[in-house]
């Protein structure tokens, strides 16, 4: 009976070292291997400071996770969107964006999503599976290699709900923050969530110095229930309370994402209500003009409505920014490229 190969890119150096000891190898080899893994090697034979015999043994004991590039879109503003295929054929999206402070990569954390937000393409078709730590890391590594742009910031804001895959996300954070790896600091990492209070509390218990970004999108439960089914049974009061506990434990301010949707959540009264909510927590609000999703019957707010909304928040003392839209001339909304590729594949299978 053959031994199941371990996912080596999901392993920390001390875990690799333990396996190497069992193989009779020197412990220092673990650091060498971890460094190679975080340079984006695609084959153990690329680890040239290891013996041929050891490389042969590694191939037998370990699986080397490498995403395959299926499609690449480049926007006129320089934003790059990748569609990657995992080892089982499932696909995810990754986006590389250029800002004045450096290059940011937006990665997916699941194949699909179970949250069911009404404005999102990622949730169409539901959740397929969680991504492994190696698959999270691979998106960062291979986007950096393929784009030729050094990555300095990471946002977990692509397909999936990061806190619904918290165990693997926490391991990914260890890997990407490790000094012998990519060594990207926690303060350069943002986790975006639709707002799961118990998971927020668990994340807070680790006292990580990353940024928590909550997709709020409405100041009242009636509207938020309509947009985000996960709010039912939770409610905004409970969510804000969890965010306050997060701030108290970590000392890190929580950001709130607010997609501006025409005729749904963009009235002056809703801006006033949102300001009241923010007075409870002193959070930062990111206003985001909605990215149109073909299959969804929702439209972005007008520039006038967004301007009025922003002025009300500022007048009420809310720390607010209007997010610059990037990638507007490509499949900007998360999940659209994956969904288009999936639909095309199904059509081919039916013919």
Residue frames relative to the residue before (quaternion, step in Angstrom):
aa qw qx qy qz dx dy dz
X 1.0000 0.0000 0.0000 0.0000 0.00 0.00 0.00
X 0.3654 -0.7572 0.4987 0.2108 3.58 -0.65 1.09
X 0.4903 -0.6617 0.4933 0.2801 3.55 -1.14 0.74
X 0.4527 -0.6730 0.5061 0.2932 3.59 -0.96 0.87
X 0.4189 -0.7312 0.4830 0.2378 3.55 -0.79 1.02
X 0.4134 -0.7133 0.5161 0.2322 3.58 -1.01 0.86
X 0.4746 -0.6528 0.5215 0.2769 3.54 -1.23 0.67
X 0.2171 -0.8533 0.4586 0.1205 3.56 0.19 1.29
X 0.6550 0.5183 -0.3418 0.4307 3.63 1.02 -0.63
X 0.6235 0.5093 -0.3422 0.4845 3.59 1.30 -0.10
X 0.6239 0.5816 -0.3180 0.4140 3.58 1.29 -0.14
X 0.4288 -0.6700 0.5524 0.2491 3.54 -1.21 0.72
X 0.6854 -0.5085 0.3150 0.4152 3.64 -1.14 0.48
X 0.6709 0.5026 -0.3198 0.4417 3.59 0.92 -0.82
X 0.6271 0.5186 -0.3362 0.4741 3.59 1.15 -0.55
X 0.6305 0.5086 -0.3224 0.4897 3.55 1.06 -0.78
X 0.6332 0.5487 -0.3236 0.4396 3.57 1.00 -0.85
X 0.6411 0.5325 -0.3273 0.4454 3.60 0.98 -0.84
X 0.6561 0.4948 -0.3095 0.4785 3.58 0.99 -0.81
X 0.6520 0.5240 -0.3153 0.4482 3.57 0.95 -0.87
X 0.6077 0.5484 -0.3537 0.4525 3.60 1.04 -0.72
X 0.6531 0.5118 -0.3061 0.4668 3.56 0.99 -0.88
X 0.6777 0.4742 -0.2783 0.4882 3.56 1.20 -0.59
X 0.5219 -0.6555 0.4008 0.3705 3.57 1.31 -0.09
X 0.4973 0.6581 -0.4181 0.3806 3.58 1.26 0.37
X 0.5958 -0.5709 0.4346 0.3608 3.57 -1.27 0.45
X 0.5685 -0.6402 0.3990 0.3282 3.62 -0.94 0.84
X 0.6233 0.5771 -0.3562 0.3894 3.61 1.01 -0.74
X 0.5273 0.6367 -0.4085 0.3869 3.59 1.22 -0.35
X 0.5807 0.6073 -0.3705 0.3959 3.57 1.14 -0.65
X 0.6563 0.4987 -0.3137 0.4714 3.59 0.93 -0.83
X 0.6279 0.5336 -0.3338 0.4578 3.57 0.98 -0.83
X 0.6825 0.4909 -0.2879 0.4586 3.56 0.88 -0.96
X 0.6461 0.5254 -0.3248 0.4483 3.58 0.93 -0.87
X 0.6426 0.5160 -0.3175 0.4691 3.58 1.02 -0.78
X 0.6350 0.5138 -0.3273 0.4750 3.58 0.98 -0.79
X 0.6548 0.5322 -0.3138 0.4354 3.58 0.90 -0.95
X 0.7336 0.4171 -0.2258 0.4867 3.56 1.04 -0.77
X 0.5655 0.5086 -0.4101 0.5033 3.54 1.30 0.38
X 0.5525 -0.6577 0.3673 0.3567 3.57 1.29 -0.03
X 0.2173 0.7770 -0.5622 0.1815 3.61 1.00 0.71
X 0.2764 -0.7747 0.5511 0.1402 3.56 -1.10 0.72
X 0.7650 0.1787 -0.1093 0.6091 3.58 1.31 -0.11
X 0.5498 -0.6348 0.4301 0.3312 3.57 -1.00 0.78
X 0.5862 0.5877 -0.3739 0.4137 3.59 1.15 -0.47
X 0.5710 0.5787 -0.3826 0.4390 3.61 1.26 -0.22
X 0.5889 0.5500 -0.3709 0.4617 3.61 1.26 -0.25
X 0.0965 -0.8931 0.4379 0.0351 3.51 0.59 1.25
X 0.6593 0.4802 -0.3403 0.4679 3.63 1.16 -0.24
X 0.5743 0.5129 -0.3996 0.4974 3.58 1.28 0.42
X 0.5575 -0.6185 0.4335 0.3446 3.56 -1.10 0.65
X 0.6315 -0.5285 0.4079 0.3943 3.57 -1.24 0.43
X 0.6426 0.5376 -0.3211 0.4415 3.57 1.01 -0.83
X 0.6650 0.4914 -0.3031 0.4739 3.58 0.96 -0.87
X 0.6391 0.5247 -0.3368 0.4503 3.58 0.94 -0.82
X 0.6320 0.5288 -0.3293 0.4609 3.58 1.03 -0.77
X 0.6569 0.4985 -0.3091 0.4738 3.59 1.01 -0.80
X 0.6267 0.5479 -0.3347 0.4417 3.58 1.03 -0.78
X 0.6353 0.5371 -0.3272 0.4482 3.56 1.01 -0.80
X 0.6705 0.4974 -0.2928 0.4662 3.56 1.11 -0.69
X 0.7581 0.4160 -0.2035 0.4592 3.58 1.02 -0.84
X 0.8079 0.2814 -0.1084 0.5063 3.58 1.06 -0.71
X 0.3071 -0.6910 0.6225 0.2017 3.50 -1.32 0.57
X 0.2186 -0.7779 0.5803 0.1015 3.58 -0.90 0.95
X 0.2660 -0.8039 0.5171 0.1251 3.57 -0.24 1.31
X 0.0859 0.7842 -0.6051 0.1074 3.57 -0.73 1.13
X 0.2939 -0.7610 0.5444 0.1952 3.65 -0.55 1.06
X 0.3072 -0.7419 0.5674 0.1824 3.55 -1.12 0.68
X 0.3923 -0.7318 0.5094 0.2259 3.58 -0.81 1.01
X 0.1775 -0.7992 0.5702 0.0684 3.57 -0.69 1.15
X 0.8075 -0.0598 0.0878 0.5803 3.56 0.95 -0.86
X 0.1046 -0.7753 0.6218 0.0353 3.52 -1.16 0.73
X 0.0690 -0.7777 0.6244 0.0253 3.56 -0.92 0.95
X 0.1173 -0.7913 0.5982 0.0483 3.58 -0.93 0.89
X 0.3148 -0.7614 0.5438 0.1595 3.55 -0.73 1.10
X 0.6135 -0.5472 0.4195 0.3849 3.55 -1.24 0.37
X 0.6678 0.4706 -0.3138 0.4839 3.60 1.20 -0.39
X 0.6309 -0.5742 0.3165 0.4148 3.59 1.29 0.15
X 0.4790 0.6594 -0.4441 0.3721 3.57 1.25 -0.12
X 0.1545 -0.7867 0.5942 0.0650 3.57 -0.98 0.90
X 0.0916 -0.7717 0.6266 0.0585 3.57 -0.94 0.89
X 0.1522 -0.7868 0.5961 0.0496 3.53 -0.93 1.04
X 0.1663 -0.7144 0.6649 0.1410 3.53 -1.25 0.61
X 0.1027 -0.8151 0.5701 0.0037 3.55 -0.53 1.26
X 0.2511 -0.7252 0.6170 0.1742 3.55 -1.17 0.65
X 0.3314 -0.7310 0.5644 0.1930 3.56 -0.93 0.94
X 0.7519 -0.4235 0.2627 0.4316 3.57 -1.30 0.16
X 0.7192 0.4285 -0.2482 0.4873 3.59 1.12 -0.66
X 0.6217 -0.5737 0.3294 0.4193 3.58 1.29 0.15
X 0.5158 0.6222 -0.4303 0.4021 3.60 1.24 -0.19
X 0.2658 -0.7971 0.5307 0.1117 3.57 -1.06 0.76
X 0.0565 -0.7724 0.6320 0.0276 3.54 -1.24 0.62
X 0.3880 -0.7159 0.5369 0.2205 3.55 -1.28 0.38
X 0.0590 -0.7563 0.6512 0.0224 3.52 -1.25 0.68
X 0.1355 -0.8011 0.5810 0.0482 3.58 -0.99 0.85
X 0.1612 -0.7579 0.6256 0.0909 3.57 -1.00 0.88
X 0.0487 -0.8112 0.5816 -0.0374 3.56 -0.74 1.15
X 0.3081 -0.7524 0.5578 0.1669 3.55 -1.04 0.83
X 0.0104 -0.7745 0.6318 -0.0280 3.55 -0.89 1.03
X 0.6717 -0.4967 0.3465 0.4267 3.57 -1.25 0.23
X 0.6980 0.4648 -0.2718 0.4721 3.60 1.14 -0.60
X 0.7521 -0.3318 0.2054 0.5310 3.61 1.24 0.00
X 0.6193 -0.5482 0.4167 0.3773 3.54 -1.31 -0.16
X 0.1724 -0.7846 0.5931 0.0545 3.53 -0.90 1.05
X 0.1563 -0.7609 0.6205 0.1078 3.56 -1.04 0.80
X 0.2032 -0.7553 0.6153 0.0982 3.54 -0.97 0.96
X 0.0837 -0.8412 0.5342 0.0013 3.57 -0.47 1.20
X 0.4542 -0.6465 0.5446 0.2812 3.54 -1.32 0.44
X 0.2659 -0.7829 0.5451 0.1387 3.56 -1.14 0.64
X 0.7728 0.1636 -0.1138 0.6026 3.58 1.28 -0.25
X 0.4210 -0.6125 0.5819 0.3301 3.53 -1.33 0.23
X 0.7917 0.0368 -0.0854 0.6037 3.55 -0.18 1.31
X 0.2424 -0.7626 0.5838 0.1374 3.56 -1.31 -0.15
X 0.3367 -0.7638 0.5187 0.1851 3.56 -1.04 0.78
X 0.5059 0.7107 -0.3941 0.2894 3.61 1.27 -0.17
X 0.3005 -0.8356 0.4287 0.1665 3.60 1.20 -0.44
X 0.2364 0.7909 -0.5345 0.1812 3.61 1.09 0.53
X 0.4994 -0.7309 0.3905 0.2528 3.56 -0.78 1.09
X 0.7034 0.4537 -0.2590 0.4819 3.60 1.23 -0.38
X 0.6513 0.5716 -0.2716 0.4187 3.58 1.31 -0.13
X 0.3978 -0.7172 0.5237 0.2303 3.57 -0.98 0.88
X 0.5678 0.6377 -0.3784 0.3575 3.60 1.16 -0.57
X 0.6947 0.5065 -0.2780 0.4284 3.57 1.04 -0.81
X 0.5119 0.6456 -0.4325 0.3661 3.60 1.19 -0.27
X 0.7760 0.2598 -0.2173 0.5321 3.57 -0.63 1.11
X 0.4590 -0.7269 0.4188 0.2924 3.57 1.30 -0.06
X 0.6700 -0.4901 0.3840 0.4043 3.53 -1.35 -0.23
X 0.2686 -0.7502 0.5849 0.1514 3.57 -0.94 0.93
X 0.7367 -0.3033 0.2227 0.5619 3.56 0.81 -1.03
X 0.5564 -0.5624 0.4830 0.3753 3.55 -1.35 0.16
X 0.4121 -0.6631 0.5575 0.2824 3.53 -1.22 0.47
X 0.4763 -0.6625 0.5063 0.2792 3.56 -1.09 0.78
X 0.6617 -0.4934 0.3659 0.4300 3.62 -1.19 0.37
X 0.6429 0.5293 -0.3228 0.4499 3.59 1.00 -0.81
X 0.6630 0.5001 -0.3030 0.4675 3.59 1.07 -0.70
X 0.6017 0.5147 -0.3514 0.4996 3.57 1.19 -0.49
X 0.6757 0.4891 -0.2847 0.4725 3.56 0.87 -0.99
X 0.6347 0.5596 -0.3288 0.4193 3.58 0.98 -0.84
X 0.6155 0.5451 -0.3553 0.4447 3.58 1.02 -0.68
X 0.6627 0.4873 -0.3005 0.4827 3.58 1.00 -0.83
X 0.6846 0.5114 -0.2864 0.4334 3.56 0.78 -1.06
X 0.7811 0.3786 -0.2043 0.4527 3.55 0.62 -1.12
X 0.5595 0.5409 -0.3994 0.4846 3.60 1.23 -0.25
X 0.6347 0.5193 -0.3214 0.4736 3.57 1.05 -0.77
X 0.6788 0.4903 -0.2907 0.4629 3.57 0.90 -0.93
X 0.7060 0.4760 -0.2749 0.4466 3.58 0.81 -1.04
X 0.7128 0.4498 -0.2596 0.4714 3.60 0.97 -0.83
X 0.3388 -0.7401 0.5061 0.2851 3.58 1.13 -0.63
X 0.5822 0.5675 -0.3673 0.4518 3.57 1.29 0.31
X 0.3991 -0.7072 0.5199 0.2650 3.61 -0.72 0.96
X 0.3098 -0.7634 0.5422 0.1648 3.56 -0.79 1.03
X 0.0985 -0.8128 0.5732 0.0344 3.57 -0.81 1.01
X 0.7851 0.2110 -0.1065 0.5725 3.59 1.21 -0.42
X 0.1501 -0.7844 0.5992 0.0564 3.56 -1.11 0.75
X 0.0352 -0.7583 0.6491 0.0500 3.55 -1.06 0.77
X 0.2533 -0.7315 0.6155 0.1483 3.56 -0.94 0.95
X 0.3186 0.7623 -0.4604 0.3246 3.50 0.39 1.36
X 0.4882 0.6697 -0.4269 0.3618 3.56 1.26 0.27
X 0.8074 -0.1940 0.1667 0.5316 3.57 -1.05 -0.74
X 0.7663 0.3601 -0.2769 0.4544 3.57 -0.98 0.90
X 0.4181 -0.6602 0.5684 0.2575 3.53 -1.40 0.24
X 0.4020 -0.7595 0.4518 0.2394 3.63 -0.32 1.21
X 0.7077 0.4617 -0.2813 0.4548 3.60 0.92 -0.82
X 0.5788 0.5361 -0.3759 0.4862 3.57 1.31 -0.04
X 0.7188 0.2871 -0.1927 0.6031 3.56 1.38 -0.08
X 0.1151 0.8813 -0.4549 0.0557 3.53 1.18 0.74
X 0.6296 0.5534 -0.3506 0.4178 3.61 0.91 -0.83
X 0.7094 0.4366 -0.2625 0.4870 3.58 0.86 -0.93
X 0.6088 0.5458 -0.3490 0.4579 3.60 1.09 -0.65
X 0.6501 0.5124 -0.3201 0.4607 3.60 0.94 -0.84
X 0.6483 0.4954 -0.3223 0.4799 3.59 0.98 -0.77
X 0.6179 0.5380 -0.3396 0.4619 3.60 1.00 -0.79
X 0.6473 0.5260 -0.3225 0.4475 3.59 0.94 -0.87
X 0.6234 0.5233 -0.3313 0.4772 3.59 1.05 -0.74
X 0.6766 0.5111 -0.2920 0.4424 3.55 0.90 -0.95
X 0.7410 0.4334 -0.2422 0.4521 3.57 0.72 -1.07
X 0.6728 0.4839 -0.2850 0.4817 3.59 1.22 -0.47
X 0.4989 0.6966 -0.4138 0.3075 3.60 1.24 -0.42
X 0.5231 -0.6740 0.4240 0.3038 3.63 -0.89 0.92
X 0.6899 0.4352 -0.2846 0.5036 3.61 1.16 -0.45
X 0.6431 0.4885 -0.3196 0.4956 3.56 1.33 0.05
X 0.8055 -0.1987 0.1680 0.5324 3.58 -0.90 -0.90
X 0.2043 -0.8417 0.4779 0.1461 3.57 1.31 -0.41
X 0.2763 0.7355 -0.5566 0.2699 3.57 0.82 1.04
X 0.4370 -0.7507 0.4419 0.2242 3.55 -0.59 1.20
X 0.6211 -0.5749 0.3922 0.3604 3.56 -1.14 0.68
X 0.6473 0.5278 -0.3251 0.4435 3.60 1.02 -0.71
X 0.6658 0.4571 -0.3007 0.5073 3.57 1.30 -0.12
X 0.6400 0.4997 -0.3108 0.4940 3.57 1.30 0.28
X 0.0951 -0.7874 0.6085 0.0266 3.56 -0.97 0.94
X 0.1620 -0.7523 0.6313 0.0961 3.56 -1.02 0.89
X 0.1695 -0.7821 0.5951 0.0742 3.56 -0.80 1.06
X 0.0031 -0.8109 0.5837 -0.0419 3.57 -0.87 0.98
X 0.4916 -0.6385 0.5007 0.3162 3.55 -1.20 0.52
X 0.6073 -0.6057 0.3285 0.3956 3.58 1.28 -0.08
X 0.2056 0.7544 -0.5843 0.2171 3.55 0.17 1.35
X 0.3693 -0.8005 0.4167 0.2218 3.62 0.00 1.30
X 0.6743 0.4921 -0.3172 0.4501 3.62 0.83 -0.88
X 0.6668 0.4854 -0.2994 0.4797 3.57 1.01 -0.80
X 0.6064 0.5385 -0.3511 0.4679 3.60 1.08 -0.66
X 0.6432 0.5117 -0.3188 0.4719 3.58 0.99 -0.81
X 0.6539 0.5067 -0.3198 0.4620 3.58 0.96 -0.83
X 0.6401 0.5149 -0.3230 0.4699 3.59 0.97 -0.86
X 0.6411 0.5394 -0.3226 0.4404 3.59 0.97 -0.86
X 0.6205 0.5791 -0.3447 0.4009 3.59 1.05 -0.71
X 0.6450 0.5131 -0.3195 0.4676 3.61 1.22 -0.35
X 0.3044 -0.8039 0.4688 0.2034 3.59 1.33 -0.13
X 0.2541 0.7797 -0.5296 0.2170 3.59 0.99 0.78
X 0.3998 -0.7421 0.4957 0.2088 3.56 -1.04 0.81
X 0.3546 0.7141 -0.5189 0.3082 3.56 1.02 0.83
X 0.5094 -0.6194 0.4938 0.3363 3.57 -1.33 0.00
X 0.2191 -0.7480 0.6138 0.1254 3.54 -0.94 0.95
X 0.0756 -0.7926 0.6050 -0.0040 3.55 -0.77 1.11
X 0.1585 -0.8152 0.5554 0.0446 3.57 -0.55 1.21
X 0.3346 -0.7254 0.5691 0.1949 3.56 -0.82 1.03
X 0.1038 -0.8370 0.5371 0.0157 3.56 -0.08 1.32
X 0.0121 0.8919 -0.4509 -0.0326 3.56 0.83 -1.14
X 0.7870 0.0615 -0.0830 0.6083 3.60 1.25 0.09
X 0.3836 -0.7374 0.5040 0.2347 3.61 -1.06 0.65
X 0.7448 0.3321 -0.1839 0.5487 3.60 1.27 -0.24
X 0.6109 -0.6030 0.3829 0.3415 3.55 -1.14 0.69
X 0.6126 0.5675 -0.3673 0.4096 3.60 0.97 -0.74
X 0.7034 0.4399 -0.2657 0.4911 3.58 0.88 -0.95
X 0.6759 0.4978 -0.3099 0.4464 3.58 0.91 -0.86
X 0.6006 0.5485 -0.3598 0.4572 3.60 1.08 -0.64
X 0.6416 0.5314 -0.3055 0.4611 3.54 1.08 -0.81
X 0.7381 0.4174 -0.2220 0.4813 3.57 0.94 -0.89
X 0.8153 0.1469 -0.0037 0.5601 3.56 0.97 -0.93
X 0.3198 -0.7978 0.4799 0.1758 3.60 -0.09 1.27
X 0.5825 0.5989 -0.3783 0.3985 3.62 1.12 -0.53
X 0.5749 0.6047 -0.3803 0.3990 3.59 1.19 -0.42
X 0.5764 0.5870 -0.3778 0.4248 3.57 1.17 -0.55
X 0.7865 0.2425 -0.2033 0.5304 3.55 -0.72 1.03
X 0.6865 0.3930 -0.2804 0.5438 3.60 1.27 -0.14
X 0.1274 -0.8216 0.5388 0.1358 3.56 0.57 -1.18
X 0.5892 -0.6167 0.4028 0.3321 3.54 -1.12 0.73
X 0.5960 0.5735 -0.3773 0.4166 3.63 0.99 -0.71
X 0.6834 0.4772 -0.2813 0.4755 3.58 0.89 -0.93
X 0.6353 0.5307 -0.3221 0.4593 3.58 1.04 -0.77
X 0.6652 0.4912 -0.3062 0.4717 3.60 0.88 -0.92
X 0.6231 0.5399 -0.3422 0.4507 3.60 1.01 -0.76
X 0.6470 0.5063 -0.3156 0.4748 3.60 1.01 -0.82
X 0.6452 0.5178 -0.3173 0.4637 3.58 1.04 -0.76
X 0.6184 0.5253 -0.3436 0.4728 3.59 1.07 -0.68
X 0.6500 0.5024 -0.3229 0.4698 3.58 0.96 -0.82
X 0.6154 0.5455 -0.3428 0.4541 3.57 1.05 -0.77
X 0.6656 0.4961 -0.3010 0.4693 3.59 0.89 -0.91
X 0.6536 0.5224 -0.3190 0.4452 3.59 0.93 -0.87
X 0.7112 0.4668 -0.2630 0.4551 3.60 0.94 -0.89
X 0.7897 0.3482 -0.1615 0.4785 3.57 0.89 -0.92
X 0.3584 -0.7300 0.4998 0.2979 3.59 1.14 -0.56
X 0.5764 0.5864 -0.3621 0.4390 3.57 1.30 0.22
X 0.4343 -0.7002 0.5070 0.2532 3.57 -0.87 0.98
X 0.3638 -0.7230 0.5498 0.2064 3.55 -1.03 0.84
X 0.2562 -0.7375 0.6038 0.1612 3.56 -1.08 0.79
X 0.2010 -0.7730 0.5922 0.1066 3.55 -1.15 0.65
X 0.2715 -0.7578 0.5765 0.1404 3.55 -0.73 1.13
X 0.0195 -0.7962 0.6042 -0.0254 3.56 -0.94 0.90
X 0.1931 -0.7906 0.5750 0.0836 3.58 -0.25 1.31
X 0.3166 -0.7676 0.5314 0.1679 3.57 -0.67 1.10
X 0.0229 -0.8248 0.5603 -0.0724 3.55 -0.42 1.35
X 0.4995 -0.7025 0.4282 0.2714 3.54 -0.64 1.19
X 0.8714 0.0930 -0.0883 0.4734 3.54 -0.87 1.04
X 0.6603 0.5034 -0.3062 0.4657 3.57 1.27 0.08
X 0.8414 -0.0182 0.0697 0.5355 3.59 0.68 -1.08
X 0.5924 0.6391 -0.3139 0.3770 3.58 1.26 0.30
X 0.4148 0.7165 -0.4757 0.2970 3.62 1.12 0.45
X 0.6459 -0.5117 0.3980 0.4032 3.54 -1.28 0.33
X 0.6300 0.5364 -0.3338 0.4515 3.60 1.03 -0.76
X 0.6633 0.4940 -0.3068 0.4711 3.58 1.03 -0.76
X 0.5997 0.5424 -0.3544 0.4697 3.56 1.14 -0.59
X 0.6388 0.5141 -0.3184 0.4756 3.59 1.00 -0.82
X 0.6582 0.5086 -0.3020 0.4657 3.57 0.97 -0.90
X 0.6380 0.5192 -0.3248 0.4668 3.59 1.00 -0.80
X 0.6250 0.5374 -0.3342 0.4570 3.59 1.01 -0.79
X 0.6303 0.5215 -0.3290 0.4718 3.57 1.04 -0.74
X 0.6326 0.5296 -0.3252 0.4622 3.56 1.01 -0.83
X 0.6962 0.4863 -0.2805 0.4473 3.58 0.86 -0.93
X 0.5684 0.5796 -0.3836 0.4404 3.58 1.20 -0.43
X 0.6130 0.5635 -0.3355 0.4406 3.59 1.23 -0.48
X 0.8240 0.2232 -0.0642 0.5168 3.59 1.11 -0.62
X 0.2932 -0.7706 0.5081 0.2489 3.61 1.22 -0.34
X 0.2626 0.7858 -0.5124 0.2258 3.54 0.89 0.98
X 0.4638 -0.6376 0.5376 0.2989 3.52 -1.38 0.20
X 0.2066 -0.7919 0.5665 0.0967 3.60 -0.89 0.95
X 0.1504 -0.7513 0.6382 0.0750 3.55 -0.97 0.99
X 0.1931 -0.7665 0.6032 0.1065 3.57 -0.59 1.14
X 0.0710 -0.8132 0.5771 -0.0246 3.56 -0.80 1.08
X 0.3586 -0.7013 0.5646 0.2465 3.63 -0.60 1.02
X 0.5081 -0.6861 0.4257 0.2998 3.58 -0.71 1.05
X 0.3387 -0.6811 0.6075 0.2285 3.54 -1.10 0.79
X 0.4098 -0.7322 0.4875 0.2414 3.57 -0.66 1.08
X 0.1487 -0.7518 0.6386 0.0701 3.55 -1.00 0.96
X 0.5368 -0.6839 0.3921 0.3006 3.56 -0.63 1.20
X 0.7420 0.4361 -0.2310 0.4537 3.57 0.86 -0.98
X 0.6735 0.4811 -0.2928 0.4788 3.61 1.25 -0.20
X 0.3573 -0.7490 0.5232 0.1941 3.58 -0.94 0.87
X 0.4778 0.6277 -0.4604 0.4072 3.56 0.76 1.12
X 0.1661 -0.7976 0.5767 0.0612 3.55 -1.03 0.82
X 0.5565 -0.6034 0.4424 0.3611 3.58 -1.16 0.50
X 0.5764 -0.5811 0.4497 0.3577 3.55 -1.18 0.57
X 0.5540 -0.5891 0.4638 0.3618 3.56 -1.22 0.47
X 0.6420 -0.5168 0.3955 0.4054 3.58 -1.25 0.40
X 0.6323 0.5378 -0.3332 0.4471 3.58 1.06 -0.77
X 0.6691 0.4978 -0.3017 0.4620 3.58 0.93 -0.91
X 0.6460 0.5138 -0.3187 0.4660 3.58 1.00 -0.83
X 0.6472 0.5315 -0.3101 0.4500 3.57 0.98 -0.89
X 0.6592 0.4999 -0.3006 0.4746 3.57 0.95 -0.89
X 0.6410 0.5350 -0.3087 0.4556 3.56 0.95 -0.94
X 0.6778 0.4950 -0.2872 0.4616 3.57 0.88 -0.97
X 0.6574 0.5172 -0.3170 0.4470 3.62 0.93 -0.87
X 0.6313 0.5268 -0.3371 0.4586 3.59 0.99 -0.76
X 0.6583 0.5058 -0.3129 0.4614 3.58 0.92 -0.88
X 0.6599 0.5022 -0.3117 0.4638 3.58 0.91 -0.88
X 0.6488 0.5257 -0.3140 0.4518 3.58 0.95 -0.87
X 0.7080 0.4302 -0.2529 0.4997 3.57 1.14 -0.66
X 0.6011 -0.6285 0.3335 0.3640 3.59 1.27 0.30
X 0.4366 0.6952 -0.4639 0.3329 3.58 1.23 0.33
X 0.3963 -0.6763 0.5655 0.2564 3.58 -1.03 0.81
X 0.1223 0.8280 -0.5245 0.1563 3.58 -0.27 1.26
X 0.0508 -0.7626 0.6432 0.0468 3.55 -1.18 0.67
X 0.3244 -0.6937 0.6041 0.2205 3.54 -1.27 0.51
X 0.3623 -0.7723 0.4787 0.2080 3.56 -0.42 1.21
X 0.4396 -0.6710 0.5385 0.2581 3.52 -1.03 0.93
X 0.3631 -0.7404 0.5245 0.2115 3.58 -0.83 0.99
X 0.0632 -0.7841 0.6173 0.0045 3.55 -0.86 1.03
X 0.8165 0.2715 -0.1923 0.4719 3.55 -1.17 0.59
X 0.2715 0.8102 -0.4867 0.1817 3.58 1.14 0.51
X 0.7055 0.4495 -0.2673 0.4783 3.61 1.15 -0.48
X 0.6650 0.3834 -0.3205 0.5551 3.58 1.29 0.29
X 0.7014 -0.4244 0.3189 0.4757 3.62 -1.24 -0.13
X 0.1402 -0.8791 0.4500 0.0706 3.53 0.49 1.29
X 0.7038 0.4690 -0.2835 0.4521 3.58 0.87 -0.86
X 0.5451 -0.6427 0.4287 0.3257 3.57 -0.91 0.96
X 0.7826 0.3369 -0.2646 0.4516 3.54 -0.96 0.93
X 0.5651 0.6367 -0.3891 0.3519 3.60 1.16 -0.45
X 0.6669 0.4917 -0.3061 0.4688 3.57 0.93 -0.89
X 0.6484 0.5099 -0.3135 0.4705 3.58 0.96 -0.86
X 0.6720 0.4973 -0.3058 0.4556 3.57 0.92 -0.89
X 0.6435 0.5187 -0.3292 0.4567 3.58 0.97 -0.81
X 0.6590 0.5007 -0.3051 0.4712 3.58 0.97 -0.86
X 0.6523 0.5216 -0.3106 0.4537 3.57 1.02 -0.85
X 0.6522 0.5116 -0.3101 0.4656 3.59 0.98 -0.85
X 0.6423 0.5234 -0.3142 0.4635 3.56 1.01 -0.83
X 0.6394 0.5259 -0.3165 0.4630 3.57 1.03 -0.82
X 0.6572 0.5127 -0.3087 0.4583 3.57 0.97 -0.85
X 0.6300 0.5288 -0.3286 0.4643 3.57 1.06 -0.79
X 0.6495 0.5143 -0.3184 0.4608 3.57 0.99 -0.81
X 0.6584 0.5179 -0.3069 0.4518 3.58 1.02 -0.82
X 0.6853 0.4991 -0.2784 0.4514 3.59 1.12 -0.66
X 0.6737 0.4867 -0.2930 0.4727 3.58 1.25 -0.39
